[in-house]
Amino acid sequence: MSIGENRSIRVVQYGLGPIGQGAAKLILKKAQSGQLELVGAIDIDPEKANKTLGSLVDASSDVIISSDAEAVLAKTQPDVVVHTTSSFMPQVEQQLLQCIRSGAAIVSSTEELPYPFDRYPVITKTLDSAAKENGVAILGTGVNPGYAMDVLALVATGVCTRVRSVTVQRRVDAGLRREPLQKKVGAGITVDAFQKRQAKGGFGHIGLVESLRLVMHGLGWPIERFTEELEPVISERKIETPYLTVQSGRVAGIKHTAQAFMNHKAVVSLDLRMYVGADQPEDRVIVDGDPPINLVVEDGIFGDTATVAALVNAIPQVLSASPGLRTVADLPVPRCFLPEV
């Protein structure tokens, strides 16, 4: 899909949680250039429906938030939908199909979408086929997965003549992040509660294995096997955030690791530590290669702002992509869309 030079890109924001609100606000700000236009907003929350988007995100917009996705898509006929509703593919499949059938490309923050081919082959085939039939592209992206533990690692290997292994380490102070993320990593709960939630699945950071598979795919390395471990990080002191309190001895967050093996060796290792009170946050990519690379982002990439940016910055790229379900490794190097100078 391509947009003519004489009109703006029509955007619908689907989902207005903290990330969706941030995305909508950034789209409205960048719309001042005339290259973007936010034409619709969707959310099922009755406390948000029928209000103006501007009143929700403290910006200038008379767009009325609606819970009727089909009606909004039919009325506004967007070029692209920025989708921010759920982490899990089964929960968003029908939402994505709605958007595809309306003729809109999709940029989504769904954490299982950046590389869903192995975990959800049937859903993946359905979405890919529908997207190709309707001539649009779908992209799952964000800061993690979508950048910090996969794209950044792949880019780091771009100056190597040989790569033996890739290690990515990410340390995040969850106490500085939004409330849903603090709850998602179990901040404040007991170890017993952590273990019960872990046993049920769908807990902790979603998308680490997707990042692992994306890096392996990007390097052309087959996965012989992979491992994944999730452990609680226990707080040694009482910590208060704007949303909750973590008592000493309770869970502060998670240590989540994954490794992919080839030729009986761990060739990609991901280590995510996301907990309230984490000292010295940073993102680090270590490439054992020729030449070796040790790339460090001091203080780390602030995930909430970065996720919003990744979504909005991907709009022109997904519109230019060939139809189907795409990954961030299929598209050009991410860059800021409509940067201010």
C-alpha positions as CSV (number, residue, x, y, z in Angstrom):
1,M,0.0,0.0,0.0
2,S,1.3,3.5,-0.8
3,I,-0.2,6.9,0.0
4,G,-0.2,9.7,-2.5
5,E,1.8,12.8,-1.7
6,N,-1.2,15.0,-1.9
7,R,-3.1,13.6,1.2
8,S,-2.4,12.7,4.8
9,I,-2.2,9.2,6.2
10,R,-5.5,8.3,7.8
11,V,-5.0,6.6,11.2
12,V,-7.3,4.9,13.6
13,Q,-6.2,4.2,17.2
14,Y,-7.6,0.8,18.4
15,G,-7.2,0.4,22.1
16,L,-6.8,3.3,24.6
17,G,-4.9,1.9,27.6
18,P,-1.7,3.7,28.7
19,I,0.2,2.8,25.5
20,G,-2.8,3.5,23.2
21,Q,-3.3,6.9,24.8
22,G,0.4,7.6,24.4
23,A,0.3,6.6,20.7
24,A,-2.8,8.7,20.1
25,K,-1.2,11.7,21.7
26,L,1.9,11.3,19.6
27,I,-0.1,10.9,16.4
28,L,-2.1,14.0,17.1
29,K,1.2,15.9,17.7
30,K,2.8,14.7,14.5
31,A,-0.5,15.3,12.6
32,Q,0.4,19.0,12.8
33,S,2.8,18.4,9.9
34,G,-0.2,17.5,7.7
35,Q,1.2,14.1,6.9
36,L,-0.9,12.2,9.5
37,E,-4.6,12.5,10.4
38,L,-6.1,10.7,13.4
39,V,-9.6,9.9,12.1
40,G,-11.0,7.4,14.6
41,A,-10.6,5.9,18.1
42,I,-11.8,2.5,19.5
43,D,-12.1,1.2,23.0
44,I,-14.6,-1.1,24.7
45,D,-14.3,0.6,28.1
46,P,-17.7,2.2,28.8
47,E,-15.9,4.9,30.8
48,K,-14.1,6.0,27.6
49,A,-16.7,5.3,24.9
50,N,-18.6,8.4,23.6
51,K,-16.0,10.8,25.0
52,T,-13.8,12.9,22.8
53,L,-10.3,11.6,22.3
54,G,-8.9,15.0,23.2
55,S,-10.5,14.9,26.7
56,L,-8.9,11.5,27.4
57,V,-5.3,12.4,26.2
58,D,-5.3,16.1,27.0
59,A,-4.9,17.2,23.4
60,S,-6.8,18.9,20.7
61,S,-9.1,16.3,19.0
62,D,-12.9,16.1,18.5
63,V,-12.7,12.5,17.5
64,I,-15.4,10.5,19.5
65,I,-14.2,7.3,21.1
66,S,-16.4,4.4,20.0
67,S,-16.8,0.8,21.2
68,D,-18.0,-0.3,17.8
69,A,-14.9,-1.2,15.9
70,E,-16.7,-2.3,12.7
71,A,-18.6,1.0,12.5
72,V,-15.5,3.1,13.1
73,L,-13.5,1.3,10.4
74,A,-16.3,1.5,7.9
75,K,-16.9,5.2,8.5
76,T,-13.3,6.4,8.6
77,Q,-11.7,4.0,6.1
78,P,-8.2,4.4,7.6
79,D,-5.0,3.6,5.8
80,V,-3.5,2.2,9.0
81,V,-4.7,1.1,12.4
82,V,-2.4,1.4,15.4
83,H,-3.5,-1.5,17.5
84,T,-2.8,-1.7,21.3
85,T,-5.3,-4.0,23.1
86,S,-3.8,-7.3,24.3
87,S,-0.5,-9.2,24.5
88,F,-1.8,-12.5,23.2
89,M,-2.6,-13.6,19.7
90,P,-5.8,-15.6,20.3
91,Q,-7.3,-12.5,22.0
92,V,-6.5,-10.2,19.1
93,E,-7.0,-12.4,16.0
94,Q,-10.6,-11.3,15.3
95,Q,-9.7,-7.6,16.0
96,L,-6.8,-7.8,13.5
97,L,-9.1,-9.5,10.9
98,Q,-11.6,-6.7,11.3
99,C,-8.9,-4.2,10.4
100,I,-7.5,-6.2,7.6
101,R,-11.0,-6.7,6.0
102,S,-11.6,-2.9,6.2
103,G,-8.5,-2.5,4.0
104,A,-6.2,-1.1,6.7
105,A,-2.6,-1.9,7.4
106,I,-1.8,-2.6,11.0
107,V,0.9,-1.7,13.4
108,S,0.3,-3.6,16.7
109,S,1.9,-3.7,20.1
110,T,0.7,-7.3,20.7
111,E,3.8,-8.9,22.2
112,E,3.3,-12.3,20.5
113,L,2.9,-10.7,17.1
114,P,6.5,-9.8,16.2
115,Y,7.3,-13.4,15.5
116,P,4.2,-15.6,15.8
117,F,5.0,-18.2,13.2
118,D,6.1,-21.0,15.5
119,R,3.8,-20.5,18.5
120,Y,0.6,-19.8,16.4
121,P,1.0,-21.4,12.9
122,V,-2.8,-21.6,12.2
123,I,-3.5,-18.0,13.3
124,T,-0.4,-16.8,11.5
125,K,-1.6,-18.4,8.2
126,T,-5.1,-17.0,8.6
127,L,-3.8,-13.4,9.2
128,D,-1.1,-13.6,6.5
129,S,-3.6,-14.9,3.9
130,A,-6.2,-12.3,4.8
131,A,-3.6,-9.5,4.6
132,K,-2.4,-10.6,1.2
133,E,-6.0,-10.9,-0.1
134,N,-6.7,-7.4,1.0
135,G,-3.4,-5.9,-0.1
136,V,-2.2,-4.8,3.4
137,A,0.7,-5.5,5.7
138,I,0.6,-6.4,9.4
139,L,3.4,-5.7,11.8
140,G,4.0,-6.4,15.5
141,T,6.5,-4.1,17.1
142,G,7.3,-2.1,20.2
143,V,10.4,-1.7,22.4
144,N,10.5,-5.3,23.7
145,P,9.9,-7.3,21.6
146,G,10.5,-5.2,18.5
147,Y,13.7,-3.4,19.3
148,A,15.7,-3.7,22.5
149,M,16.3,-7.4,22.6
150,D,16.1,-8.3,18.9
151,V,16.4,-5.5,16.3
152,L,19.2,-3.8,18.2
153,A,21.0,-7.1,18.4
154,L,20.6,-7.8,14.7
155,V,21.8,-4.3,13.8
156,A,24.9,-4.8,16.1
157,T,25.9,-7.8,14.0
158,G,25.8,-5.7,10.8
159,V,29.5,-4.8,10.9
160,C,30.7,-8.3,11.8
161,T,32.4,-10.7,9.3
162,R,31.6,-13.6,11.6
163,V,29.2,-14.1,14.6
164,R,29.7,-16.9,17.1
165,S,27.1,-15.8,19.6
166,V,24.8,-13.0,20.7
167,T,23.9,-12.0,24.3
168,V,21.3,-9.4,25.2
169,Q,21.0,-8.1,28.8
170,R,18.2,-5.8,29.8
171,R,17.7,-4.4,33.3
172,V,14.6,-2.4,33.9
173,D,13.3,-0.5,37.0
174,A,9.7,-1.5,36.8
175,G,8.9,1.1,39.5
176,L,9.2,3.8,36.8
177,R,6.8,2.2,34.4
178,R,3.1,2.1,34.0
179,E,0.8,0.3,36.4
180,P,-0.2,-2.6,34.1
181,L,3.4,-3.5,33.6
182,Q,4.2,-3.5,37.4
183,K,1.3,-5.8,37.9
184,K,2.3,-8.0,34.9
185,V,5.7,-8.7,36.6
186,G,4.1,-9.5,39.9
187,A,5.3,-6.5,41.9
188,G,4.0,-6.7,45.4
189,I,2.7,-10.3,45.5
190,T,3.9,-13.2,47.5
191,V,6.3,-15.9,46.1
192,D,3.5,-18.4,46.5
193,A,1.1,-16.2,44.4
194,F,3.9,-15.8,41.8
195,Q,4.3,-19.5,41.5
196,K,0.6,-20.1,41.1
197,R,0.3,-17.4,38.4
198,Q,3.3,-18.8,36.7
199,A,1.8,-22.2,36.6
200,K,-1.3,-20.9,34.8
201,G,0.8,-19.3,32.1
202,G,0.5,-15.9,30.4
203,F,2.4,-14.2,33.3
204,G,5.6,-12.1,33.3
205,H,7.1,-10.6,30.3
206,I,5.4,-11.7,27.1
207,G,7.5,-11.9,23.9
208,L,10.9,-13.0,25.1
209,V,10.8,-16.2,23.1
210,E,9.5,-14.2,20.1
211,S,12.6,-12.0,20.4
212,L,14.8,-15.1,20.6
213,R,13.3,-16.6,17.5
214,L,13.4,-13.3,15.6
215,V,17.2,-13.0,16.3
216,M,17.8,-16.6,15.2
217,H,15.7,-16.1,12.1
218,G,17.4,-12.8,11.2
219,L,20.8,-14.5,11.4
220,G,19.6,-17.5,9.4
221,W,20.4,-19.8,12.3
222,P,18.1,-22.9,12.8
223,I,17.0,-23.5,16.4
224,E,17.9,-27.0,17.5
225,R,16.2,-26.3,20.8
226,F,15.6,-23.5,23.2
227,T,15.2,-23.0,26.9
228,E,13.1,-20.5,28.9
229,E,13.1,-19.8,32.6
230,L,11.1,-17.3,34.7
231,E,12.0,-16.6,38.3
232,P,10.8,-14.0,40.9
233,V,13.1,-11.3,42.1
234,I,12.6,-10.8,45.8
235,S,12.7,-7.3,47.3
236,E,15.1,-6.8,50.2
237,R,13.4,-3.6,51.3
238,K,10.0,-1.9,51.3
239,I,9.5,0.1,48.0
240,E,6.6,2.3,47.1
241,T,5.6,3.3,43.6
242,P,2.8,5.6,42.5
243,Y,0.6,2.5,42.0
244,L,1.6,-0.1,44.6
245,T,3.8,-1.1,47.6
246,V,6.4,-3.9,47.6
247,Q,7.1,-5.2,51.1
248,S,10.5,-6.7,52.0
249,G,10.4,-10.4,51.2
250,R,7.8,-10.0,48.5
251,V,8.2,-10.2,44.7
252,A,9.7,-7.1,43.1
253,G,9.5,-8.4,39.6
254,I,11.0,-11.0,37.3
255,K,14.2,-12.5,36.0
256,H,13.3,-14.0,32.6
257,T,15.9,-15.7,30.5
258,A,15.9,-17.7,27.2
259,Q,18.6,-19.4,25.1
260,A,18.6,-20.8,21.6
261,F,21.0,-23.7,20.7
262,M,22.7,-24.6,17.5
263,N,25.4,-27.3,17.1
264,H,24.8,-28.1,20.8
265,K,25.9,-24.6,21.8
266,A,23.9,-21.6,23.2
267,V,24.3,-19.1,20.4
268,V,21.7,-16.5,21.4
269,S,21.1,-15.7,25.1
270,L,18.5,-13.2,26.4
271,D,18.5,-12.0,30.0
272,L,15.7,-9.7,31.1
273,R,15.5,-8.4,34.7
274,M,12.5,-6.2,35.2
275,Y,11.7,-5.4,38.8
276,V,10.8,-2.5,41.1
277,G,13.9,-0.9,42.5
278,A,16.4,-2.2,39.9
279,D,19.7,-0.4,40.2
280,Q,21.6,0.9,37.2
281,P,19.1,0.2,34.4
282,E,20.7,-0.5,31.1
283,D,20.4,-2.3,27.8
284,R,23.4,-4.2,26.6
285,V,24.2,-6.2,23.4
286,I,27.3,-8.4,23.4
287,V,28.3,-9.9,20.1
288,D,31.1,-12.5,20.1
289,G,32.2,-11.9,16.6
290,D,34.8,-10.4,14.3
291,P,35.0,-7.7,15.4
292,P,33.5,-8.1,18.9
293,I,30.7,-5.7,19.8
294,N,29.7,-4.5,23.2
295,L,26.8,-2.0,22.8
296,V,25.4,-0.3,25.9
297,V,22.5,2.0,26.4
298,E,23.2,3.7,29.7
299,D,20.1,4.1,31.9
300,G,18.2,1.7,29.5
301,I,15.6,2.4,27.0
302,F,12.5,3.8,28.7
303,G,9.9,1.3,27.5
304,D,6.6,3.2,27.7
305,T,7.8,6.1,25.6
306,A,9.9,3.9,23.3
307,T,6.9,1.6,22.6
308,V,4.8,4.5,21.6
309,A,7.5,5.8,19.4
310,A,8.1,2.4,17.8
311,L,4.5,2.1,16.9
312,V,4.1,5.5,15.3
313,N,7.5,5.4,13.6
314,A,6.5,2.2,11.9
315,I,3.4,3.7,10.2
316,P,5.1,4.7,6.9
317,Q,7.1,1.5,6.8
318,V,4.1,-0.8,7.2
319,L,2.3,1.2,4.5
320,S,5.2,0.6,2.1
321,A,5.7,-3.1,3.0
322,S,4.5,-5.9,0.7
323,P,1.2,-7.4,1.8
324,G,1.1,-10.1,4.5
325,L,2.3,-10.6,8.0
326,R,5.7,-9.0,8.3
327,T,8.4,-8.8,11.0
328,V,10.6,-5.8,12.0
329,A,13.5,-7.7,10.4
330,D,11.7,-7.6,7.0
331,L,11.4,-3.8,7.1
332,P,14.0,-1.1,6.7
333,V,16.0,0.0,9.7
334,P,13.6,1.7,12.2
335,R,13.9,5.5,12.3
336,C,12.0,8.4,13.6
337,F,9.0,9.5,11.5
338,L,8.5,13.2,11.2
339,P,11.4,14.1,13.7
340,E,11.4,17.6,15.2
341,V,14.5,19.7,14.5
